[in-house]
């Protein structure tokens, strides 16, 4: 029997699945973004970062250890970066 929590993955359009991935990033994000300007971190998904930005995509490609990705962004506020992810 299929788990109700997993049912949305097979029954929803891709865009809705990506939206849920974004909404659940604090629980299952695989990359941390260090917002240097405010001294905080935001969890995100590599997939979404690569889709949204060639700069972040290049930064991720340059990382040696893909399991502990922490990227630092300097000239952006947390709220602005979260809006960018959405």
Biopython code that builds the backbone (N, CA, C, O; Angstrom):
import numpy as np
from Bio.PDB.StructureBuilder import StructureBuilder

atoms = [
    (1, "UNK", "N", (0.841, -1.183, 0.000)),
    (1, "UNK", "CA", (0.000, 0.000, 0.000)),
    (1, "UNK", "C", (0.885, 1.245, 0.000)),
    (1, "UNK", "O", (1.876, 1.311, 0.727)),
    (2, "UNK", "N", (0.527, 2.215, -0.807)),
    (2, "UNK", "CA", (1.320, 3.430, -0.949)),
    (2, "UNK", "C", (1.084, 4.373, 0.222)),
    (2, "UNK", "O", (-0.053, 4.574, 0.649)),
    (3, "UNK", "N", (2.155, 4.943, 0.734)),
    (3, "UNK", "CA", (2.101, 5.910, 1.817)),
    (3, "UNK", "C", (1.410, 7.183, 1.325)),
    (3, "UNK", "O", (1.751, 7.697, 0.260)),
    (4, "UNK", "N", (0.436, 7.697, 2.094)),
    (4, "UNK", "CA", (-0.291, 8.916, 1.698)),
    (4, "UNK", "C", (0.649, 10.094, 1.492)),
    (4, "UNK", "O", (0.424, 10.922, 0.610)),
    (5, "UNK", "N", (1.700, 10.174, 2.298)),
    (5, "UNK", "CA", (2.655, 11.281, 2.171)),
    (5, "UNK", "C", (3.440, 11.213, 0.869)),
    (5, "UNK", "O", (3.902, 12.244, 0.380)),
    (6, "UNK", "N", (3.600, 10.042, 0.305)),
    (6, "UNK", "CA", (4.344, 9.870, -0.939)),
    (6, "UNK", "C", (3.436, 9.941, -2.160)),
    (6, "UNK", "O", (3.935, 10.113, -3.272)),
    (7, "UNK", "N", (2.135, 9.815, -1.994)),
    (7, "UNK", "CA", (1.178, 9.771, -3.085)),
    (7, "UNK", "C", (1.240, 11.015, -3.964)),
    (7, "UNK", "O", (1.076, 10.911, -5.180)),
    (8, "UNK", "N", (1.472, 12.181, -3.384)),
    (8, "UNK", "CA", (1.511, 13.418, -4.162)),
    (8, "UNK", "C", (2.597, 13.382, -5.223)),
    (8, "UNK", "O", (2.460, 14.027, -6.262)),
    (9, "UNK", "N", (3.676, 12.639, -4.985)),
    (9, "UNK", "CA", (4.787, 12.601, -5.934)),
    (9, "UNK", "C", (4.390, 11.957, -7.254)),
    (9, "UNK", "O", (4.869, 12.365, -8.312)),
    (10, "UNK", "N", (3.537, 10.974, -7.203)),
    (10, "UNK", "CA", (3.137, 10.284, -8.425)),
    (10, "UNK", "C", (1.851, 10.846, -9.023)),
    (10, "UNK", "O", (1.552, 10.602, -10.192)),
    (11, "UNK", "N", (1.102, 11.584, -8.244)),
    (11, "UNK", "CA", (-0.194, 12.090, -8.706)),
    (11, "UNK", "C", (-0.162, 13.559, -9.117)),
    (11, "UNK", "O", (-1.160, 14.069, -9.627)),
    (12, "UNK", "N", (0.946, 14.245, -8.912)),
    (12, "UNK", "CA", (1.021, 15.687, -9.157)),
    (12, "UNK", "C", (1.866, 15.998, -10.382)),
    (12, "UNK", "O", (2.761, 15.227, -10.729)),
    (13, "UNK", "N", (1.589, 17.125, -11.043)),
    (13, "UNK", "CA", (2.442, 17.576, -12.144)),
    (13, "UNK", "C", (3.838, 17.938, -11.609)),
    (13, "UNK", "O", (4.010, 18.218, -10.423)),
    (14, "UNK", "N", (4.809, 17.925, -12.499)),
    (14, "UNK", "CA", (6.190, 18.205, -12.114)),
    (14, "UNK", "C", (6.321, 19.546, -11.395)),
    (14, "UNK", "O", (7.009, 19.632, -10.377)),
    (15, "UNK", "N", (5.677, 20.586, -11.903)),
    (15, "UNK", "CA", (5.787, 21.911, -11.288)),
    (15, "UNK", "C", (5.338, 21.885, -9.823)),
    (15, "UNK", "O", (5.950, 22.535, -8.975)),
    (16, "UNK", "N", (4.288, 21.149, -9.528)),
    (16, "UNK", "CA", (3.806, 21.048, -8.155)),
    (16, "UNK", "C", (4.802, 20.273, -7.286)),
    (16, "UNK", "O", (4.993, 20.609, -6.117)),
    (17, "UNK", "N", (5.426, 19.255, -7.841)),
    (17, "UNK", "CA", (6.433, 18.493, -7.101)),
    (17, "UNK", "C", (7.648, 19.364, -6.780)),
    (17, "UNK", "O", (8.198, 19.292, -5.681)),
    (18, "UNK", "N", (8.059, 20.181, -7.740)),
    (18, "UNK", "CA", (9.193, 21.084, -7.512)),
    (18, "UNK", "C", (8.816, 22.108, -6.448)),
    (18, "UNK", "O", (9.648, 22.450, -5.607)),
    (19, "UNK", "N", (7.598, 22.600, -6.466)),
    (19, "UNK", "CA", (7.116, 23.547, -5.448)),
    (19, "UNK", "C", (7.197, 22.906, -4.065)),
    (19, "UNK", "O", (7.663, 23.541, -3.119)),
    (20, "UNK", "N", (6.752, 21.662, -3.937)),
    (20, "UNK", "CA", (6.804, 20.972, -2.646)),
    (20, "UNK", "C", (8.248, 20.750, -2.218)),
    (20, "UNK", "O", (8.567, 20.832, -1.032)),
    (21, "UNK", "N", (9.119, 20.469, -3.181)),
    (21, "UNK", "CA", (10.533, 20.313, -2.880)),
    (21, "UNK", "C", (11.071, 21.611, -2.275)),
    (21, "UNK", "O", (11.780, 21.586, -1.269)),
    (22, "UNK", "N", (10.730, 22.739, -2.893)),
    (22, "UNK", "CA", (11.141, 24.044, -2.380)),
    (22, "UNK", "C", (10.592, 24.268, -0.965)),
    (22, "UNK", "O", (11.330, 24.686, -0.072)),
    (23, "UNK", "N", (9.316, 23.995, -0.766)),
    (23, "UNK", "CA", (8.678, 24.224, 0.525)),
    (23, "UNK", "C", (9.274, 23.355, 1.630)),
    (23, "UNK", "O", (9.269, 23.756, 2.793)),
    (24, "UNK", "N", (9.781, 22.183, 1.292)),
    (24, "UNK", "CA", (10.354, 21.255, 2.278)),
    (24, "UNK", "C", (11.872, 21.327, 2.342)),
    (24, "UNK", "O", (12.509, 20.415, 2.870)),
    (25, "UNK", "N", (12.457, 22.382, 1.821)),
    (25, "UNK", "CA", (13.921, 22.465, 1.728)),
    (25, "UNK", "C", (14.611, 22.446, 3.080)),
    (25, "UNK", "O", (15.738, 21.960, 3.173)),
    (26, "UNK", "N", (13.980, 22.954, 4.134)),
    (26, "UNK", "CA", (14.607, 22.940, 5.459)),
    (26, "UNK", "C", (14.785, 21.516, 5.972)),
    (26, "UNK", "O", (15.706, 21.247, 6.744)),
    (27, "UNK", "N", (13.916, 20.607, 5.553)),
    (27, "UNK", "CA", (14.005, 19.215, 5.995)),
    (27, "UNK", "C", (14.900, 18.369, 5.109)),
    (27, "UNK", "O", (15.565, 17.455, 5.597)),
    (28, "UNK", "N", (14.929, 18.659, 3.808)),
    (28, "UNK", "CA", (15.659, 17.758, 2.918)),
    (28, "UNK", "C", (16.529, 18.463, 1.878)),
    (28, "UNK", "O", (16.900, 17.859, 0.872)),
    (29, "UNK", "N", (16.855, 19.723, 2.110)),
    (29, "UNK", "CA", (17.755, 20.424, 1.196)),
    (29, "UNK", "C", (19.149, 19.817, 1.237)),
    (29, "UNK", "O", (19.597, 19.352, 2.285)),
    (30, "UNK", "N", (19.832, 19.820, 0.105)),
    (30, "UNK", "CA", (21.152, 19.197, 0.043)),
    (30, "UNK", "C", (22.292, 20.204, -0.104)),
    (30, "UNK", "O", (23.446, 19.814, -0.282)),
    (31, "UNK", "N", (21.972, 21.495, -0.031)),
    (31, "UNK", "CA", (22.971, 22.552, -0.130)),
    (31, "UNK", "C", (22.618, 23.626, 0.903)),
    (31, "UNK", "O", (21.444, 23.907, 1.139)),
    (32, "UNK", "N", (23.643, 24.220, 1.512)),
    (32, "UNK", "CA", (23.426, 25.358, 2.404)),
    (32, "UNK", "C", (24.001, 26.597, 1.735)),
    (32, "UNK", "O", (25.100, 26.576, 1.180)),
    (33, "UNK", "N", (23.231, 27.671, 1.802)),
    (33, "UNK", "CA", (23.677, 28.957, 1.290)),
    (33, "UNK", "C", (23.975, 29.835, 2.502)),
    (33, "UNK", "O", (23.086, 30.118, 3.304)),
    (34, "UNK", "N", (25.204, 30.257, 2.628)),
    (34, "UNK", "CA", (25.588, 31.152, 3.713)),
    (34, "UNK", "C", (25.424, 32.582, 3.202)),
    (34, "UNK", "O", (26.119, 33.017, 2.284)),
    (35, "UNK", "N", (24.491, 33.296, 3.818)),
    (35, "UNK", "CA", (24.242, 34.693, 3.443)),
    (35, "UNK", "C", (25.154, 35.542, 4.324)),
    (35, "UNK", "O", (24.819, 35.857, 5.466)),
    (36, "UNK", "N", (26.301, 35.901, 3.778)),
    (36, "UNK", "CA", (27.340, 36.578, 4.550)),
    (36, "UNK", "C", (26.873, 37.909, 5.121)),
    (36, "UNK", "O", (27.254, 38.278, 6.231)),
    (37, "UNK", "N", (26.064, 38.618, 4.380)),
    (37, "UNK", "CA", (25.598, 39.954, 4.783)),
    (37, "UNK", "C", (24.839, 39.906, 6.112)),
    (37, "UNK", "O", (24.910, 40.845, 6.904)),
    (38, "UNK", "N", (24.104, 38.798, 6.355)),
    (38, "UNK", "CA", (23.291, 38.685, 7.565)),
    (38, "UNK", "C", (23.778, 37.579, 8.500)),
    (38, "UNK", "O", (23.214, 37.389, 9.577)),
    (39, "UNK", "N", (24.810, 36.853, 8.102)),
    (39, "UNK", "CA", (25.366, 35.811, 8.958)),
    (39, "UNK", "C", (24.420, 34.653, 9.223)),
    (39, "UNK", "O", (24.386, 34.123, 10.334)),
    (40, "UNK", "N", (23.649, 34.252, 8.216)),
    (40, "UNK", "CA", (22.713, 33.147, 8.391)),
    (40, "UNK", "C", (22.872, 32.156, 7.243)),
    (40, "UNK", "O", (23.568, 32.427, 6.264)),
    (41, "UNK", "N", (22.222, 31.013, 7.376)),
    (41, "UNK", "CA", (22.252, 29.993, 6.325)),
    (41, "UNK", "C", (20.839, 29.625, 5.903)),
    (41, "UNK", "O", (19.906, 29.628, 6.706)),
    (42, "UNK", "N", (20.709, 29.310, 4.625)),
    (42, "UNK", "CA", (19.440, 28.878, 4.047)),
    (42, "UNK", "C", (19.689, 27.527, 3.393)),
    (42, "UNK", "O", (20.662, 27.369, 2.656)),
    (43, "UNK", "N", (18.833, 26.559, 3.649)),
    (43, "UNK", "CA", (18.946, 25.279, 2.961)),
    (43, "UNK", "C", (18.214, 25.363, 1.630)),
    (43, "UNK", "O", (17.192, 26.038, 1.504)),
    (44, "UNK", "N", (18.753, 24.668, 0.649)),
    (44, "UNK", "CA", (18.168, 24.677, -0.690)),
    (44, "UNK", "C", (18.464, 23.336, -1.356)),
    (44, "UNK", "O", (19.168, 22.492, -0.803)),
    (45, "UNK", "N", (17.918, 23.160, -2.539)),
    (45, "UNK", "CA", (18.175, 21.973, -3.340)),
    (45, "UNK", "C", (19.089, 22.329, -4.499)),
    (45, "UNK", "O", (18.873, 23.322, -5.193)),
    (46, "UNK", "N", (20.099, 21.520, -4.700)),
    (46, "UNK", "CA", (21.038, 21.690, -5.812)),
    (46, "UNK", "C", (20.265, 21.843, -7.126)),
    (46, "UNK", "O", (20.592, 22.712, -7.934)),
    (47, "UNK", "N", (19.266, 21.025, -7.342)),
    (47, "UNK", "CA", (18.463, 21.041, -8.565)),
    (47, "UNK", "C", (17.888, 22.434, -8.829)),
    (47, "UNK", "O", (17.974, 22.946, -9.945)),
    (48, "UNK", "N", (17.303, 23.040, -7.797)),
    (48, "UNK", "CA", (16.683, 24.355, -7.961)),
    (48, "UNK", "C", (17.741, 25.424, -8.205)),
    (48, "UNK", "O", (17.545, 26.312, -9.034)),
    (49, "UNK", "N", (18.861, 25.345, -7.489)),
    (49, "UNK", "CA", (19.930, 26.332, -7.685)),
    (49, "UNK", "C", (20.486, 26.269, -9.101)),
    (49, "UNK", "O", (20.722, 27.302, -9.727)),
    (50, "UNK", "N", (20.696, 25.054, -9.605)),
    (50, "UNK", "CA", (21.228, 24.881, -10.959)),
    (50, "UNK", "C", (20.226, 25.409, -11.988)),
    (50, "UNK", "O", (20.622, 26.008, -12.988)),
    (51, "UNK", "N", (18.945, 25.193, -11.750)),
    (51, "UNK", "CA", (17.914, 25.683, -12.669)),
    (51, "UNK", "C", (17.803, 27.207, -12.665)),
    (51, "UNK", "O", (17.496, 27.805, -13.696)),
    (52, "UNK", "N", (18.046, 27.832, -11.534)),
    (52, "UNK", "CA", (17.805, 29.261, -11.383)),
    (52, "UNK", "C", (18.997, 30.156, -11.700)),
    (52, "UNK", "O", (18.815, 31.341, -11.978)),
    (53, "UNK", "N", (20.234, 29.604, -11.662)),
    (53, "UNK", "CA", (21.383, 30.498, -11.773)),
    (53, "UNK", "C", (22.596, 29.810, -12.379)),
    (53, "UNK", "O", (23.025, 28.758, -11.905)),
    (54, "UNK", "N", (23.145, 30.409, -13.428)),
    (54, "UNK", "CA", (24.378, 29.864, -14.003)),
    (54, "UNK", "C", (25.555, 30.090, -13.055)),
    (54, "UNK", "O", (26.476, 29.274, -13.012)),
    (55, "UNK", "N", (25.536, 31.177, -12.302)),
    (55, "UNK", "CA", (26.615, 31.444, -11.348)),
    (55, "UNK", "C", (26.627, 30.382, -10.247)),
    (55, "UNK", "O", (27.674, 29.810, -9.948)),
    (56, "UNK", "N", (25.465, 30.119, -9.647)),
    (56, "UNK", "CA", (25.401, 29.097, -8.597)),
    (56, "UNK", "C", (25.684, 27.709, -9.156)),
    (56, "UNK", "O", (26.296, 26.880, -8.483)),
    (57, "UNK", "N", (25.244, 27.454, -10.376)),
    (57, "UNK", "CA", (25.536, 26.175, -11.020)),
    (57, "UNK", "C", (27.042, 25.982, -11.145)),
    (57, "UNK", "O", (27.558, 24.906, -10.842)),
    (58, "UNK", "N", (27.743, 27.009, -11.586)),
    (58, "UNK", "CA", (29.204, 26.940, -11.709)),
    (58, "UNK", "C", (29.855, 26.748, -10.346)),
    (58, "UNK", "O", (30.796, 25.966, -10.213)),
    (59, "UNK", "N", (29.365, 27.452, -9.339)),
    (59, "UNK", "CA", (29.916, 27.296, -7.989)),
    (59, "UNK", "C", (29.758, 25.855, -7.507)),
    (59, "UNK", "O", (30.667, 25.307, -6.884)),
    (60, "UNK", "N", (28.621, 25.247, -7.789)),
    (60, "UNK", "CA", (28.388, 23.857, -7.366)),
    (60, "UNK", "C", (29.254, 22.880, -8.151)),
    (60, "UNK", "O", (29.734, 21.893, -7.593)),
    (61, "UNK", "N", (29.455, 23.143, -9.428)),
    (61, "UNK", "CA", (30.310, 22.274, -10.241)),
    (61, "UNK", "C", (31.748, 22.298, -9.752)),
    (61, "UNK", "O", (32.459, 21.297, -9.847)),
    (62, "UNK", "N", (32.171, 23.431, -9.234)),
    (62, "UNK", "CA", (33.549, 23.587, -8.769)),
    (62, "UNK", "C", (33.804, 22.953, -7.407)),
    (62, "UNK", "O", (34.956, 22.840, -6.987)),
    (63, "UNK", "N", (32.746, 22.539, -6.710)),
    (63, "UNK", "CA", (32.914, 21.928, -5.389)),
    (63, "UNK", "C", (33.485, 20.522, -5.545)),
    (63, "UNK", "O", (33.057, 19.764, -6.415)),
    (64, "UNK", "N", (34.445, 20.181, -4.704)),
    (64, "UNK", "CA", (35.036, 18.841, -4.727)),
    (64, "UNK", "C", (34.154, 17.821, -4.024)),
    (64, "UNK", "O", (33.959, 16.715, -4.530)),
    (65, "UNK", "N", (33.620, 18.181, -2.865)),
    (65, "UNK", "CA", (32.832, 17.254, -2.059)),
    (65, "UNK", "C", (31.350, 17.596, -2.216)),
    (65, "UNK", "O", (30.863, 18.534, -1.585)),
    (66, "UNK", "N", (30.642, 16.855, -3.039)),
    (66, "UNK", "CA", (29.251, 17.166, -3.377)),
    (66, "UNK", "C", (28.284, 16.935, -2.216)),
    (66, "UNK", "O", (27.139, 17.383, -2.286)),
    (67, "UNK", "N", (28.705, 16.253, -1.156)),
    (67, "UNK", "CA", (27.779, 15.936, -0.064)),
    (67, "UNK", "C", (27.724, 17.014, 1.006)),
    (67, "UNK", "O", (26.800, 17.015, 1.819)),
    (68, "UNK", "N", (28.677, 17.926, 1.032)),
    (68, "UNK", "CA", (28.703, 18.948, 2.079)),
    (68, "UNK", "C", (28.770, 20.339, 1.474)),
    (68, "UNK", "O", (29.579, 21.166, 1.895)),
    (69, "UNK", "N", (27.942, 20.594, 0.510)),
    (69, "UNK", "CA", (27.982, 21.865, -0.187)),
    (69, "UNK", "C", (27.494, 23.014, 0.688)),
    (69, "UNK", "O", (26.366, 23.008, 1.182)),
    (70, "UNK", "N", (28.359, 23.987, 0.865)),
    (70, "UNK", "CA", (28.002, 25.249, 1.500)),
    (70, "UNK", "C", (28.531, 26.339, 0.583)),
    (70, "UNK", "O", (29.736, 26.457, 0.362)),
    (71, "UNK", "N", (27.619, 27.125, 0.060)),
    (71, "UNK", "CA", (27.991, 28.224, -0.823)),
    (71, "UNK", "C", (27.803, 29.537, -0.074)),
    (71, "UNK", "O", (26.854, 29.688, 0.695)),
    (72, "UNK", "N", (28.698, 30.473, -0.297)),
    (72, "UNK", "CA", (28.576, 31.779, 0.346)),
    (72, "UNK", "C", (28.204, 32.819, -0.699)),
    (72, "UNK", "O", (28.843, 32.930, -1.746)),
    (73, "UNK", "N", (27.166, 33.570, -0.395)),
    (73, "UNK", "CA", (26.784, 34.706, -1.237)),
    (73, "UNK", "C", (26.971, 35.965, -0.394)),
    (73, "UNK", "O", (26.605, 36.001, 0.781)),
    (74, "UNK", "N", (27.538, 36.977, -1.002)),
    (74, "UNK", "CA", (27.933, 38.152, -0.230)),
    (74, "UNK", "C", (26.963, 39.324, -0.297)),
    (74, "UNK", "O", (26.540, 39.827, 0.744)),
    (75, "UNK", "N", (26.612, 39.756, -1.457)),
    (75, "UNK", "CA", (25.883, 41.016, -1.603)),
    (75, "UNK", "C", (24.385, 40.821, -1.796)),
    (75, "UNK", "O", (23.795, 41.353, -2.736)),
    (76, "UNK", "N", (23.784, 40.058, -0.902)),
    (76, "UNK", "CA", (22.345, 39.827, -1.004)),
    (76, "UNK", "C", (21.781, 39.611, 0.400)),
    (76, "UNK", "O", (22.450, 39.063, 1.276)),
    (77, "UNK", "N", (20.556, 40.048, 0.590)),
    (77, "UNK", "CA", (19.875, 39.830, 1.867)),
    (77, "UNK", "C", (19.176, 38.476, 1.836)),
    (77, "UNK", "O", (18.859, 37.950, 0.770)),
    (78, "UNK", "N", (18.944, 37.925, 3.019)),
    (78, "UNK", "CA", (18.277, 36.622, 3.141)),
    (78, "UNK", "C", (16.915, 36.636, 2.441)),
    (78, "UNK", "O", (16.608, 35.728, 1.667)),
    (79, "UNK", "N", (16.115, 37.640, 2.703)),
    (79, "UNK", "CA", (14.773, 37.716, 2.108)),
    (79, "UNK", "C", (14.841, 37.748, 0.583)),
    (79, "UNK", "O", (14.022, 37.126, -0.093)),
    (80, "UNK", "N", (15.805, 38.464, 0.055)),
    (80, "UNK", "CA", (15.967, 38.542, -1.401)),
    (80, "UNK", "C", (16.359, 37.194, -1.969)),
    (80, "UNK", "O", (15.843, 36.791, -3.011)),
    (81, "UNK", "N", (17.265, 36.486, -1.299)),
    (81, "UNK", "CA", (17.694, 35.187, -1.792)),
    (81, "UNK", "C", (16.554, 34.170, -1.710)),
    (81, "UNK", "O", (16.392, 33.355, -2.619)),
    (82, "UNK", "N", (15.773, 34.207, -0.644)),
    (82, "UNK", "CA", (14.635, 33.295, -0.537)),
    (82, "UNK", "C", (13.615, 33.571, -1.637)),
    (82, "UNK", "O", (13.024, 32.640, -2.184)),
    (83, "UNK", "N", (13.405, 34.848, -1.963)),
    (83, "UNK", "CA", (12.497, 35.194, -3.051)),
    (83, "UNK", "C", (13.032, 34.664, -4.378)),
    (83, "UNK", "O", (12.268, 34.175, -5.210)),
    (84, "UNK", "N", (14.337, 34.762, -4.571)),
    (84, "UNK", "CA", (14.991, 34.231, -5.769)),
    (84, "UNK", "C", (14.743, 32.718, -5.893)),
    (84, "UNK", "O", (14.475, 32.224, -6.988)),
    (85, "UNK", "N", (14.830, 31.995, -4.790)),
    (85, "UNK", "CA", (14.606, 30.544, -4.832)),
    (85, "UNK", "C", (13.176, 30.199, -5.198)),
    (85, "UNK", "O", (12.923, 29.212, -5.889)),
    (86, "UNK", "N", (12.257, 31.004, -4.740)),
    (86, "UNK", "CA", (10.838, 30.727, -4.957)),
    (86, "UNK", "C", (10.469, 30.973, -6.403)),
    (86, "UNK", "O", (9.312, 30.793, -6.784)),
]
sb = StructureBuilder()
sb.init_structure("model")
sb.init_model(0)
sb.init_chain("A")
sb.init_seg("    ")
for serial, (resi, resn, name, xyz) in enumerate(atoms, 1):
    if name == "N":
        sb.init_residue(resn, " ", resi, " ")
    sb.init_atom(name, np.array(xyz, "f"), 0.0, 1.0, " ", f" {name:<3s}", serial, name[0])
structure = sb.get_structure()
